[in-house]
Amino acid sequence: MRLYLTAALAALATAPALADEIRIAHIYDRTGALEAYAAQSQTGLMMGLEYATDGTMEIDGNQLVVIEKDSQLRPDLGRALLAEAFGDDDAAIAVGPTSSGVALAMLPVAEEYERILLVEPAVADSITGSGWNRYIFRTGRNSSQDAISNALALGQEGVVVATLAQDYAFGRDGIAAFREALADTPATLVHEEYVPTDTTDFTAAAERIFNALQEHEGDRRLFVIWAGGGNPMGRIQAMDPSRYGIQMATGGNILPALVGYRDYPGMEGATYYYYEIPQNPVNDWLVEQHMERFGTPPDFFTAGGMAAGIAVVEALRATGGSTDTEELIAAMEGMHFETPKGEMWFRPEDHQAMQSMYHFRIRVEDDVEWAIPDLVREITPDEMTIPIRNNG
């Protein structure tokens, strides 16, 4: 078992410049609606760097120094901070951000400076699709991985589906991928609904969804894709969709959001991570250390941040500590690495990390604060045909 000092990690994040240091910029939205995701991602990144370096925070004598910047959910600020990280701070690699909208604004900066941006945890397909360039890698799952895994979980004979999502890149890309994936199953998609990210009254949207589903016989499901606060599931459930034979469905989420899933015992979907699901040494270490340090299990984006940290170390180790971008790209394309979710690898065509997802069924226990997404089965990368959407 590896035991390391958290205080040492904090010190390294603000350490003075050394001739043999490697600077990693972490640009993430720690202010705003996604701040819970961002905080988990930062914890995971630092734990991933720690784990992969056996606690030394060094690679071949080069000290890893993490520079943190808050993009505040603002695309213009994210773009400026990435330019600052590469241009003024001389960061060799950048990690982040949390928001897909911020990520899309940052992509051209990586190309301009010819340095690696490892995207974690922003999800939109367009990041490794229409907006992609060869300096972009992603450890986070993309919208297609979310959508295809949920389509495989829900896409049974006789199922009719309506969707609800936020009207921005994450929601639009997610539903587009879900629609495409569901078309290959016996289920039928009958309605799509998009609402602004700051919506608080879902009455009109829910009525349109209910009306659309009532026009079709079958097992009626409302599939919700939502990021950040203001999740509409509770409000819609209060409108009693069951009177129309409609069941709620959604993907996995962070532990605080899973508290709300207690109202949906038996609900099925697919998730990126839940700390009790993966069985491997990396996840064992993460769960044990997170519980010891913070008193809580690691969450959804902690695992993602850790995967990013491990990927950074493995790439730098493969180059012998060189931060030359071309050497890093050569090392990372097709690179396999172990994460809390098991093995991932960067697909050479678009640098998207291939990874498993998990079909779950919700179980509720009186002594557990949140709903438990019990594993139905692991959905392995070979089961998901993830489209290549870039021009690479």
C-alpha positions in Angstrom: 0.0 0.0 0.0 1.3 3.5 -0.9 0.9 6.3 1.6 1.9 9.8 0.8 1.5 13.2 2.4 -1.3 15.4 1.0 0.5 18.5 2.3 3.5 17.7 0.1 1.2 17.8 -2.9 -0.2 21.2 -2.0 3.4 22.5 -1.6 4.3 21.2 -5.1 1.4 23.0 -6.7 3.0 26.3 -5.6 6.7 25.4 -5.7 9.2 27.9 -7.1 10.5 27.4 -10.6 13.4 25.0 -11.0 15.6 24.4 -14.1 14.5 20.7 -14.2 10.8 21.1 -13.6 7.9 20.2 -15.9 5.0 22.5 -15.6 1.4 21.3 -16.0 -1.4 23.8 -16.2 -4.8 22.8 -14.8 -7.5 25.1 -16.1 -10.8 24.2 -14.7 -14.1 25.9 -13.8 -13.8 26.0 -10.0 -16.2 29.0 -9.9 -19.8 28.5 -11.2 -22.4 25.9 -11.7 -19.8 23.1 -12.3 -17.6 23.9 -9.3 -18.4 20.5 -7.7 -17.2 18.7 -10.8 -14.1 20.9 -11.0 -13.1 20.3 -7.4 -13.3 16.6 -7.9 -11.2 16.8 -11.1 -8.5 18.7 -9.3 -8.3 16.3 -6.4 -8.2 13.4 -8.9 -5.5 15.0 -11.0 -3.2 15.5 -8.1 -3.8 11.9 -6.8 -3.2 10.6 -10.3 0.2 12.3 -10.5 1.0 11.1 -7.0 0.0 7.5 -7.8 1.8 7.3 -11.1 5.1 8.7 -9.7 5.0 6.5 -6.6 4.7 9.7 -4.5 7.8 11.4 -5.8 6.1 13.9 -8.1 9.1 13.5 -10.4 9.9 11.9 -13.7 13.5 11.1 -14.5 14.6 13.8 -12.1 12.2 16.4 -13.4 9.8 17.8 -10.8 6.1 18.1 -11.7 4.7 21.5 -10.8 0.9 22.1 -11.3 -0.3 25.6 -12.0 -4.0 26.1 -11.3 -6.2 28.6 -13.1 -10.0 29.2 -12.8 -11.8 29.6 -16.1 -15.1 30.4 -14.3 -17.3 28.8 -17.0 -16.2 31.7 -19.4 -15.0 30.6 -22.8 -13.1 33.9 -23.3 -11.4 33.5 -20.0 -10.5 29.9 -20.6 -8.9 30.8 -23.9 -6.9 33.6 -22.4 -5.8 31.5 -19.4 -4.5 28.7 -21.7 -2.6 31.3 -23.8 -1.1 32.6 -20.5 -0.2 29.1 -19.3 1.6 28.3 -22.5 3.0 31.7 -23.3 3.9 33.2 -19.9 4.1 30.2 -17.5 5.8 27.9 -20.1 3.5 25.0 -19.2 4.4 21.9 -21.2 1.0 20.3 -21.0 -2.4 21.7 -20.0 -5.3 19.7 -18.5 -9.0 20.7 -18.4 -11.5 22.3 -18.5 -14.8 21.3 -16.9 -17.2 22.9 -19.4 -17.5 21.9 -23.0 -18.2 25.4 -24.1 -14.9 26.6 -22.4 -13.0 23.6 -23.9 -14.1 24.4 -27.5 -12.8 28.0 -27.0 -9.5 26.6 -25.8 -8.8 24.1 -28.6 -7.3 26.7 -31.1 -4.9 28.0 -28.5 -3.3 24.5 -28.2 -2.8 24.5 -31.9 -1.4 28.0 -32.0 1.2 27.2 -29.3 1.7 23.6 -30.6 1.3 22.1 -27.1 -0.8 19.4 -25.7 -4.2 20.1 -24.1 -5.5 17.0 -22.4 -9.2 17.5 -22.0 -10.8 16.3 -18.8 -13.7 16.2 -18.0 -15.5 18.2 -20.8 -17.7 15.8 -22.8 -19.0 17.3 -26.1 -18.3 15.2 -29.1 -17.2 18.3 -31.0 -14.1 18.6 -28.8 -12.6 15.5 -30.5 -14.8 16.1 -33.6 -15.3 19.3 -35.6 -13.2 21.4 -33.2 -10.3 19.0 -32.9 -6.7 19.5 -33.8 -3.7 17.1 -33.4 -2.7 18.7 -30.1 -5.9 17.6 -28.4 -6.2 14.4 -26.3 -9.1 13.5 -24.0 -9.2 11.1 -21.1 -12.8 12.1 -20.3 -15.6 10.2 -21.9 -17.3 11.9 -24.9 -21.0 12.4 -25.6 -21.0 9.3 -27.9 -19.7 7.1 -25.2 -22.3 8.4 -22.8 -25.1 8.1 -25.4 -24.2 4.7 -26.8 -23.9 3.1 -23.4 -27.2 4.5 -22.4 -28.8 3.4 -25.6 -27.5 -0.1 -25.1 -29.0 0.0 -21.5 -32.4 1.3 -22.6 -32.8 0.2 -26.2 -35.1 -2.8 -25.7 -38.0 -4.1 -27.8 -41.2 -2.0 -27.2 -39.4 1.0 -25.6 -40.4 4.5 -26.8 -38.1 7.3 -25.7 -38.4 11.1 -25.4 -35.3 13.2 -24.4 -34.7 16.3 -22.4 -31.4 18.2 -22.4 -29.8 21.6 -22.0 -29.6 23.8 -25.1 -25.8 24.0 -25.5 -22.9 21.8 -26.8 -23.1 19.2 -24.1 -26.8 18.7 -24.4 -27.1 18.9 -28.2 -24.1 16.7 -28.8 -25.3 14.2 -26.2 -28.7 13.8 -27.7 -27.4 13.7 -31.3 -25.2 10.8 -30.3 -28.0 9.1 -28.3 -30.3 9.4 -31.3 -27.8 7.9 -33.6 -27.0 5.0 -31.2 -30.7 4.3 -30.3 -31.4 3.9 -34.1 -29.4 0.7 -34.0 -31.6 -0.8 -31.2 -35.3 -2.0 -31.3 -36.3 1.2 -29.3 -37.9 4.3 -30.9 -37.1 7.9 -30.3 -40.2 10.0 -30.6 -39.4 13.5 -29.2 -36.5 15.8 -28.3 -36.8 18.7 -26.0 -34.1 21.4 -25.3 -34.2 24.0 -22.6 -31.9 26.9 -21.5 -29.3 25.9 -18.9 -30.8 28.3 -16.3 -34.4 26.9 -16.7 -36.2 26.5 -13.4 -39.8 25.9 -14.6 -40.1 22.7 -16.6 -43.9 22.6 -16.8 -44.3 23.5 -20.5 -41.4 21.3 -21.6 -42.7 18.3 -19.5 -46.2 18.7 -21.0 -44.8 18.6 -24.5 -42.9 15.5 -23.6 -45.8 13.8 -22.0 -48.1 14.6 -25.0 -45.5 13.2 -27.4 -45.0 10.0 -25.5 -48.8 9.4 -25.1 -49.1 9.2 -28.8 -47.2 6.0 -28.8 -47.9 2.6 -27.2 -45.1 0.8 -25.4 -42.7 1.1 -22.5 -42.4 4.9 -22.3 -39.1 6.4 -21.0 -38.0 10.0 -20.6 -34.2 10.1 -20.9 -32.6 13.2 -19.3 -29.1 14.5 -20.1 -28.1 17.3 -17.6 -24.9 18.8 -16.3 -24.5 21.0 -13.2 -27.2 22.3 -10.9 -30.9 22.6 -11.5 -31.4 19.0 -12.6 -35.1 18.8 -13.7 -35.8 15.2 -12.7 -37.3 15.9 -9.3 -39.5 18.6 -10.7 -40.8 16.5 -13.5 -41.3 13.5 -11.2 -43.5 15.8 -9.0 -45.7 16.1 -12.1 -46.4 12.4 -11.8 -45.3 11.1 -15.3 -46.3 7.6 -14.1 -50.0 8.5 -14.6 -49.1 8.3 -18.3 -47.0 5.2 -17.9 -43.8 7.2 -18.3 -40.6 6.2 -16.4 -37.6 8.5 -15.9 -34.2 7.4 -17.2 -30.8 9.1 -17.1 -27.1 8.4 -16.9 -24.9 8.3 -13.8 -23.9 11.3 -11.9 -21.9 12.5 -8.8 -22.8 11.3 -5.4 -24.7 14.5 -4.3 -26.9 14.1 -7.5 -27.4 10.4 -6.7 -29.3 11.4 -3.6 -32.1 12.5 -5.8 -32.0 9.1 -7.6 -33.5 7.6 -4.4 -36.9 8.5 -5.8 -36.3 6.1 -8.8 -35.6 2.6 -7.4 -35.1 0.2 -10.3 -34.3 3.0 -12.8 -31.7 1.9 -15.4 -29.0 3.7 -17.3 -25.3 3.8 -18.0 -22.6 5.5 -16.0 -19.0 6.5 -16.4 -18.0 5.6 -12.8 -19.2 4.6 -9.4 -16.5 3.8 -6.8 -17.8 0.3 -6.0 -18.0 -0.9 -9.6 -14.4 -1.2 -11.0 -12.3 -3.9 -9.5 -8.6 -3.1 -10.1 -5.6 -2.0 -8.1 -5.7 1.6 -9.2 -9.3 2.0 -8.1 -8.6 0.1 -4.8 -5.8 2.7 -4.1 -8.0 5.6 -5.0 -10.9 4.5 -2.8 -8.7 3.6 0.2 -6.7 6.9 0.0 -9.7 9.1 -0.7 -11.6 7.6 2.3 -8.5 8.1 4.5 -7.9 11.7 3.5 -11.4 13.1 3.0 -13.7 10.7 4.8 -15.8 10.2 1.6 -15.6 7.9 -1.4 -14.0 9.2 -4.6 -16.6 10.5 -7.0 -17.3 10.6 -10.8 -14.8 13.3 -11.7 -12.2 12.3 -9.1 -11.7 9.1 -11.2 -11.5 11.2 -14.4 -9.0 13.6 -12.9 -6.9 10.6 -11.7 -7.0 9.1 -15.2 -5.7 12.4 -16.6 -2.8 12.5 -14.1 -1.8 9.0 -14.8 -1.9 9.6 -18.6 0.4 12.7 -18.2 2.9 10.7 -16.2 2.9 7.7 -18.6 3.4 10.0 -21.6 6.3 11.9 -20.0 7.8 8.6 -18.9 7.6 7.3 -22.4 9.5 10.3 -23.7 12.2 10.0 -21.0 10.9 13.2 -19.5 11.1 15.2 -22.7 8.3 17.8 -23.1 8.9 18.1 -26.9 5.4 18.1 -28.3 6.0 15.9 -31.3 7.6 13.3 -29.0 4.6 13.5 -26.7 2.1 13.1 -29.5 4.1 10.0 -30.8 4.0 8.5 -27.3 0.4 9.2 -26.6 -1.2 8.1 -29.9 -2.3 4.5 -29.2 -0.9 4.7 -25.6 -2.5 2.2 -23.1 -2.6 3.1 -19.5 -4.2 1.9 -16.3 -6.9 4.0 -14.5 -9.5 3.7 -11.8 -11.8 2.4 -14.5 -9.3 -0.2 -15.8 -7.4 0.1 -19.0 -7.8 3.1 -21.3 -6.1 3.9 -24.6 -5.9 6.9 -26.8 -7.4 6.2 -30.3 -4.8 7.4 -32.8 -7.4 8.9 -35.2 -8.9 11.5 -32.8 -7.0 11.0 -29.5 -10.2 10.0 -27.7 -9.6 7.6 -24.8 -11.4 4.3 -25.3 -12.9 3.0 -22.0 -15.6 0.9 -20.5 -19.0 2.2 -19.3 -21.3 0.6 -16.8 -25.0 -0.4 -17.2 -26.6 0.1 -13.8 -29.9 -0.4 -12.0 -30.7 1.8 -9.0 -31.0 0.3 -5.5 -32.1 2.2 -2.4 -30.8 1.3 1.1 -32.0 3.0 4.3 -28.4 3.4 5.6 -26.9 4.9 2.4 -27.5 8.6 1.7 -27.5 8.3 -2.0 -29.1 5.8 -4.4 -26.7 2.9 -5.4 -26.1 2.3 -9.1 -25.7 -1.5 -8.9 -23.7 -3.0 -11.8 -25.8 -4.8 -14.4 -22.9 -5.3 -16.7 -19.8 -3.7 -17.9 -20.1 -2.3 -21.4 -16.6 -2.7 -22.9 -15.1 -0.5 -25.6 -15.5 -3.2 -28.3 -19.3 -3.1 -27.8 -19.5 0.6 -28.6 -18.8 1.8 -32.1 -17.7 5.4 -31.2 -17.9 7.5 -34.3 -14.8 9.3 -35.5 -16.1 12.8 -36.1 -12.9 14.9 -36.8 -11.1 15.6 -40.0 -7.9 14.1 -38.9 
